[in-house]
Amino acid sequence: MRHILLNLAVTIDGYIAGPQGEYDWCFADDDYGLTAFGNRVDTLIMGRKTYEVIVQYIDEWYADKTLFVFSRTLQETPFKNVHIVGDEPVSYVRDLRQQPGKDIWLYGGSELVAAFRQANAIDEMHLSVHPLLLGDGIPLFGKGDRTSFDLLESVTYPSGLVQLIYGRKNQGSWDA
């Protein structure tokens, strides 16, 4: 069965973007394991706001992936590999992960991450912690129930970025 993998950049103080959605603080001077991670997935799921941030890169970075954008307002896209979905995300992805393929990248944003967190549906978290404090912005996690993860790996880079990879503890299947 395909796994749901959250992979995001995050600041020390827990933000995934600045107050206006800016991500100019993200390091782009190294691969930081993204190529290997990208080879592990063939599908990305994201919300409309995240899609609008990456739309300019779809042909360059995501041409070989299938993207599902969950939106109540977006109706169409010019990309053949992008599908707009108006259904409830967790139920839709529950069915999607039963289909053949590689793992699924939970790309963002915070509302979608919150829905998957609440459903205990994140199998792994790959958090690239950037060594800075934003002080304000869009938090990775809002309020929710306590959820435990096991540390699977940590990688420290010369830039000060630390990648933490966590696996969900066996707390019951979210497919149940």
N, C-alpha and C positions, 0 to 999 in steps of 0.2 A: 504494500500500500504506500502511496506517496505521502511524504511528510510535509508539514507546513513549517517553513523556515522564515523567521523574522530576521532581516538583516538591515540594520540602520546605523547611521552615524549618530552619535549622541555626545553631548557635552558632559563635563564632570557634574554639572548641576542638573542633568537629566532632560535637557531640551534637544529636540530633533530639528528645530528651526527657530529662527528669531521671531519677534512679534509680528512681522509682516510676511512670514514664511521664508525669509531669506536663509540661504544655506552657504553663503560666501565664506564661512568659517571652516568648511570641510576641507581637509587636506586632499590635494590632488597630485602630490609629488611622488607617489609610489602606488603600486597596484594594491597593496594591503590585503592580498588574498582574494581579491574580487574576481580574477580570471578563473581560479579554481572553483570558487563558489558558483560563478556563472555556468560552468560546465556541469554542475550538479543539478541545475534547474532548467526547465523548459517552459515554465509558466510563471507569470507574475500576476498578482492580484493587488489592486490599489483603489483608492478613492479618487473622486474627480479632481480635487485640489492637487493631489500628487501627480495625476496625469497631466494637468495643465502645466506643472513645473517641468516635466520631462518630455513633453510632446516634441520639442525641437530636436531631441536626441533619439527618437524612436527608430528612424531609418539607420542611424549610425551605430547605436549600441544594442538595440533590442530587435533587430530585423529577424533573427533566428528564434525568437521567443513568441509565445502567445500571451497576450495581455488581456486581462479582464478588468474593466473599470466599473466600479459600483457607483452608480449615480442615480439620483431622483430627477435630475434636471438635464443632463447631457443626453442627446438623442442619437447623434451619429458621429462618426469619425472617418477621416479619409484613408486610414490605414487598414489593410486587409487582415493584419495579425492582431488588431485591437477589437475587442468585443465590449459593447456597452451593456451592462446588466442592471436591471431595475429591481431584481429580486433581493431578498434578504441574504446578505453575504455568507453567513456561517452555514446555512442550509445548502446554499448553492455550492459552496466549496466542499462541503461534506460529500456531495455527489461527485464533484469534479475529481476529488482525490481517489475515488474508486476506479477512475478510468486509467488506462495504461499511460505511462509517461514517467518523466523524471520528477523530482521533488518540486514543490510550489513555493515561490518566493512571496512572502507577505511583505510588500514593498512600502506600504504606508497608505495613509497617514494615521493620525492619532485616533480618529473616530473608528476606523477599521480595525486598528490594533486593539482598541478598547473592546470591540465586539468579540474579537477572537480570544482576548484575554478572559473576558467574562465567561465564555464558553469552554475555557480550559483547552483551547484548540491550537496552541502554539507548541509544536513539538521541539523546536530548537530556536534559540535566540543567538544571533551573531551581532554583538554590539561593539562597534568601533568607537571607543571612548577617546574623544579628542581632548587634549590637555588645556581646556579653557573653560571659563565660566561666562555664560551669556547674561545671566542675571534676570532674564525675562525671555519669554518665547512660548513655543508650543511644546508642552511636556510629552515625553515618550509615554508615560503612564499616568493616567488620572487615578481617581479613587476606584477601588475594587476589592475583591476578596483576596485574602492571602493565598499566594501560589508559590510553591517551592520548586526550585530547579537545581540540578547538579551541574557543577562546573566540569565541562568536558575538556576544555583547552584554554590556554591564554597565550597570547603572542605579544611581545613587546617590540616596538619598532624604534629606531634611533630618533625619530621625530618626537617621541613621547606618546604617540598614539598606542593604546593598548586594546587589542581585540580580545573580547571575552566571549566564549562560546559555551552556552548553557543548554542542557537537555531537560525536558520536562520530567519531573519525577512521576513514577507510576501512580497517578491519583485517579484512576478510573479513565476509561476511554470516553472521549467526547463524542464518539459515534453511538454511544449507548442511548 
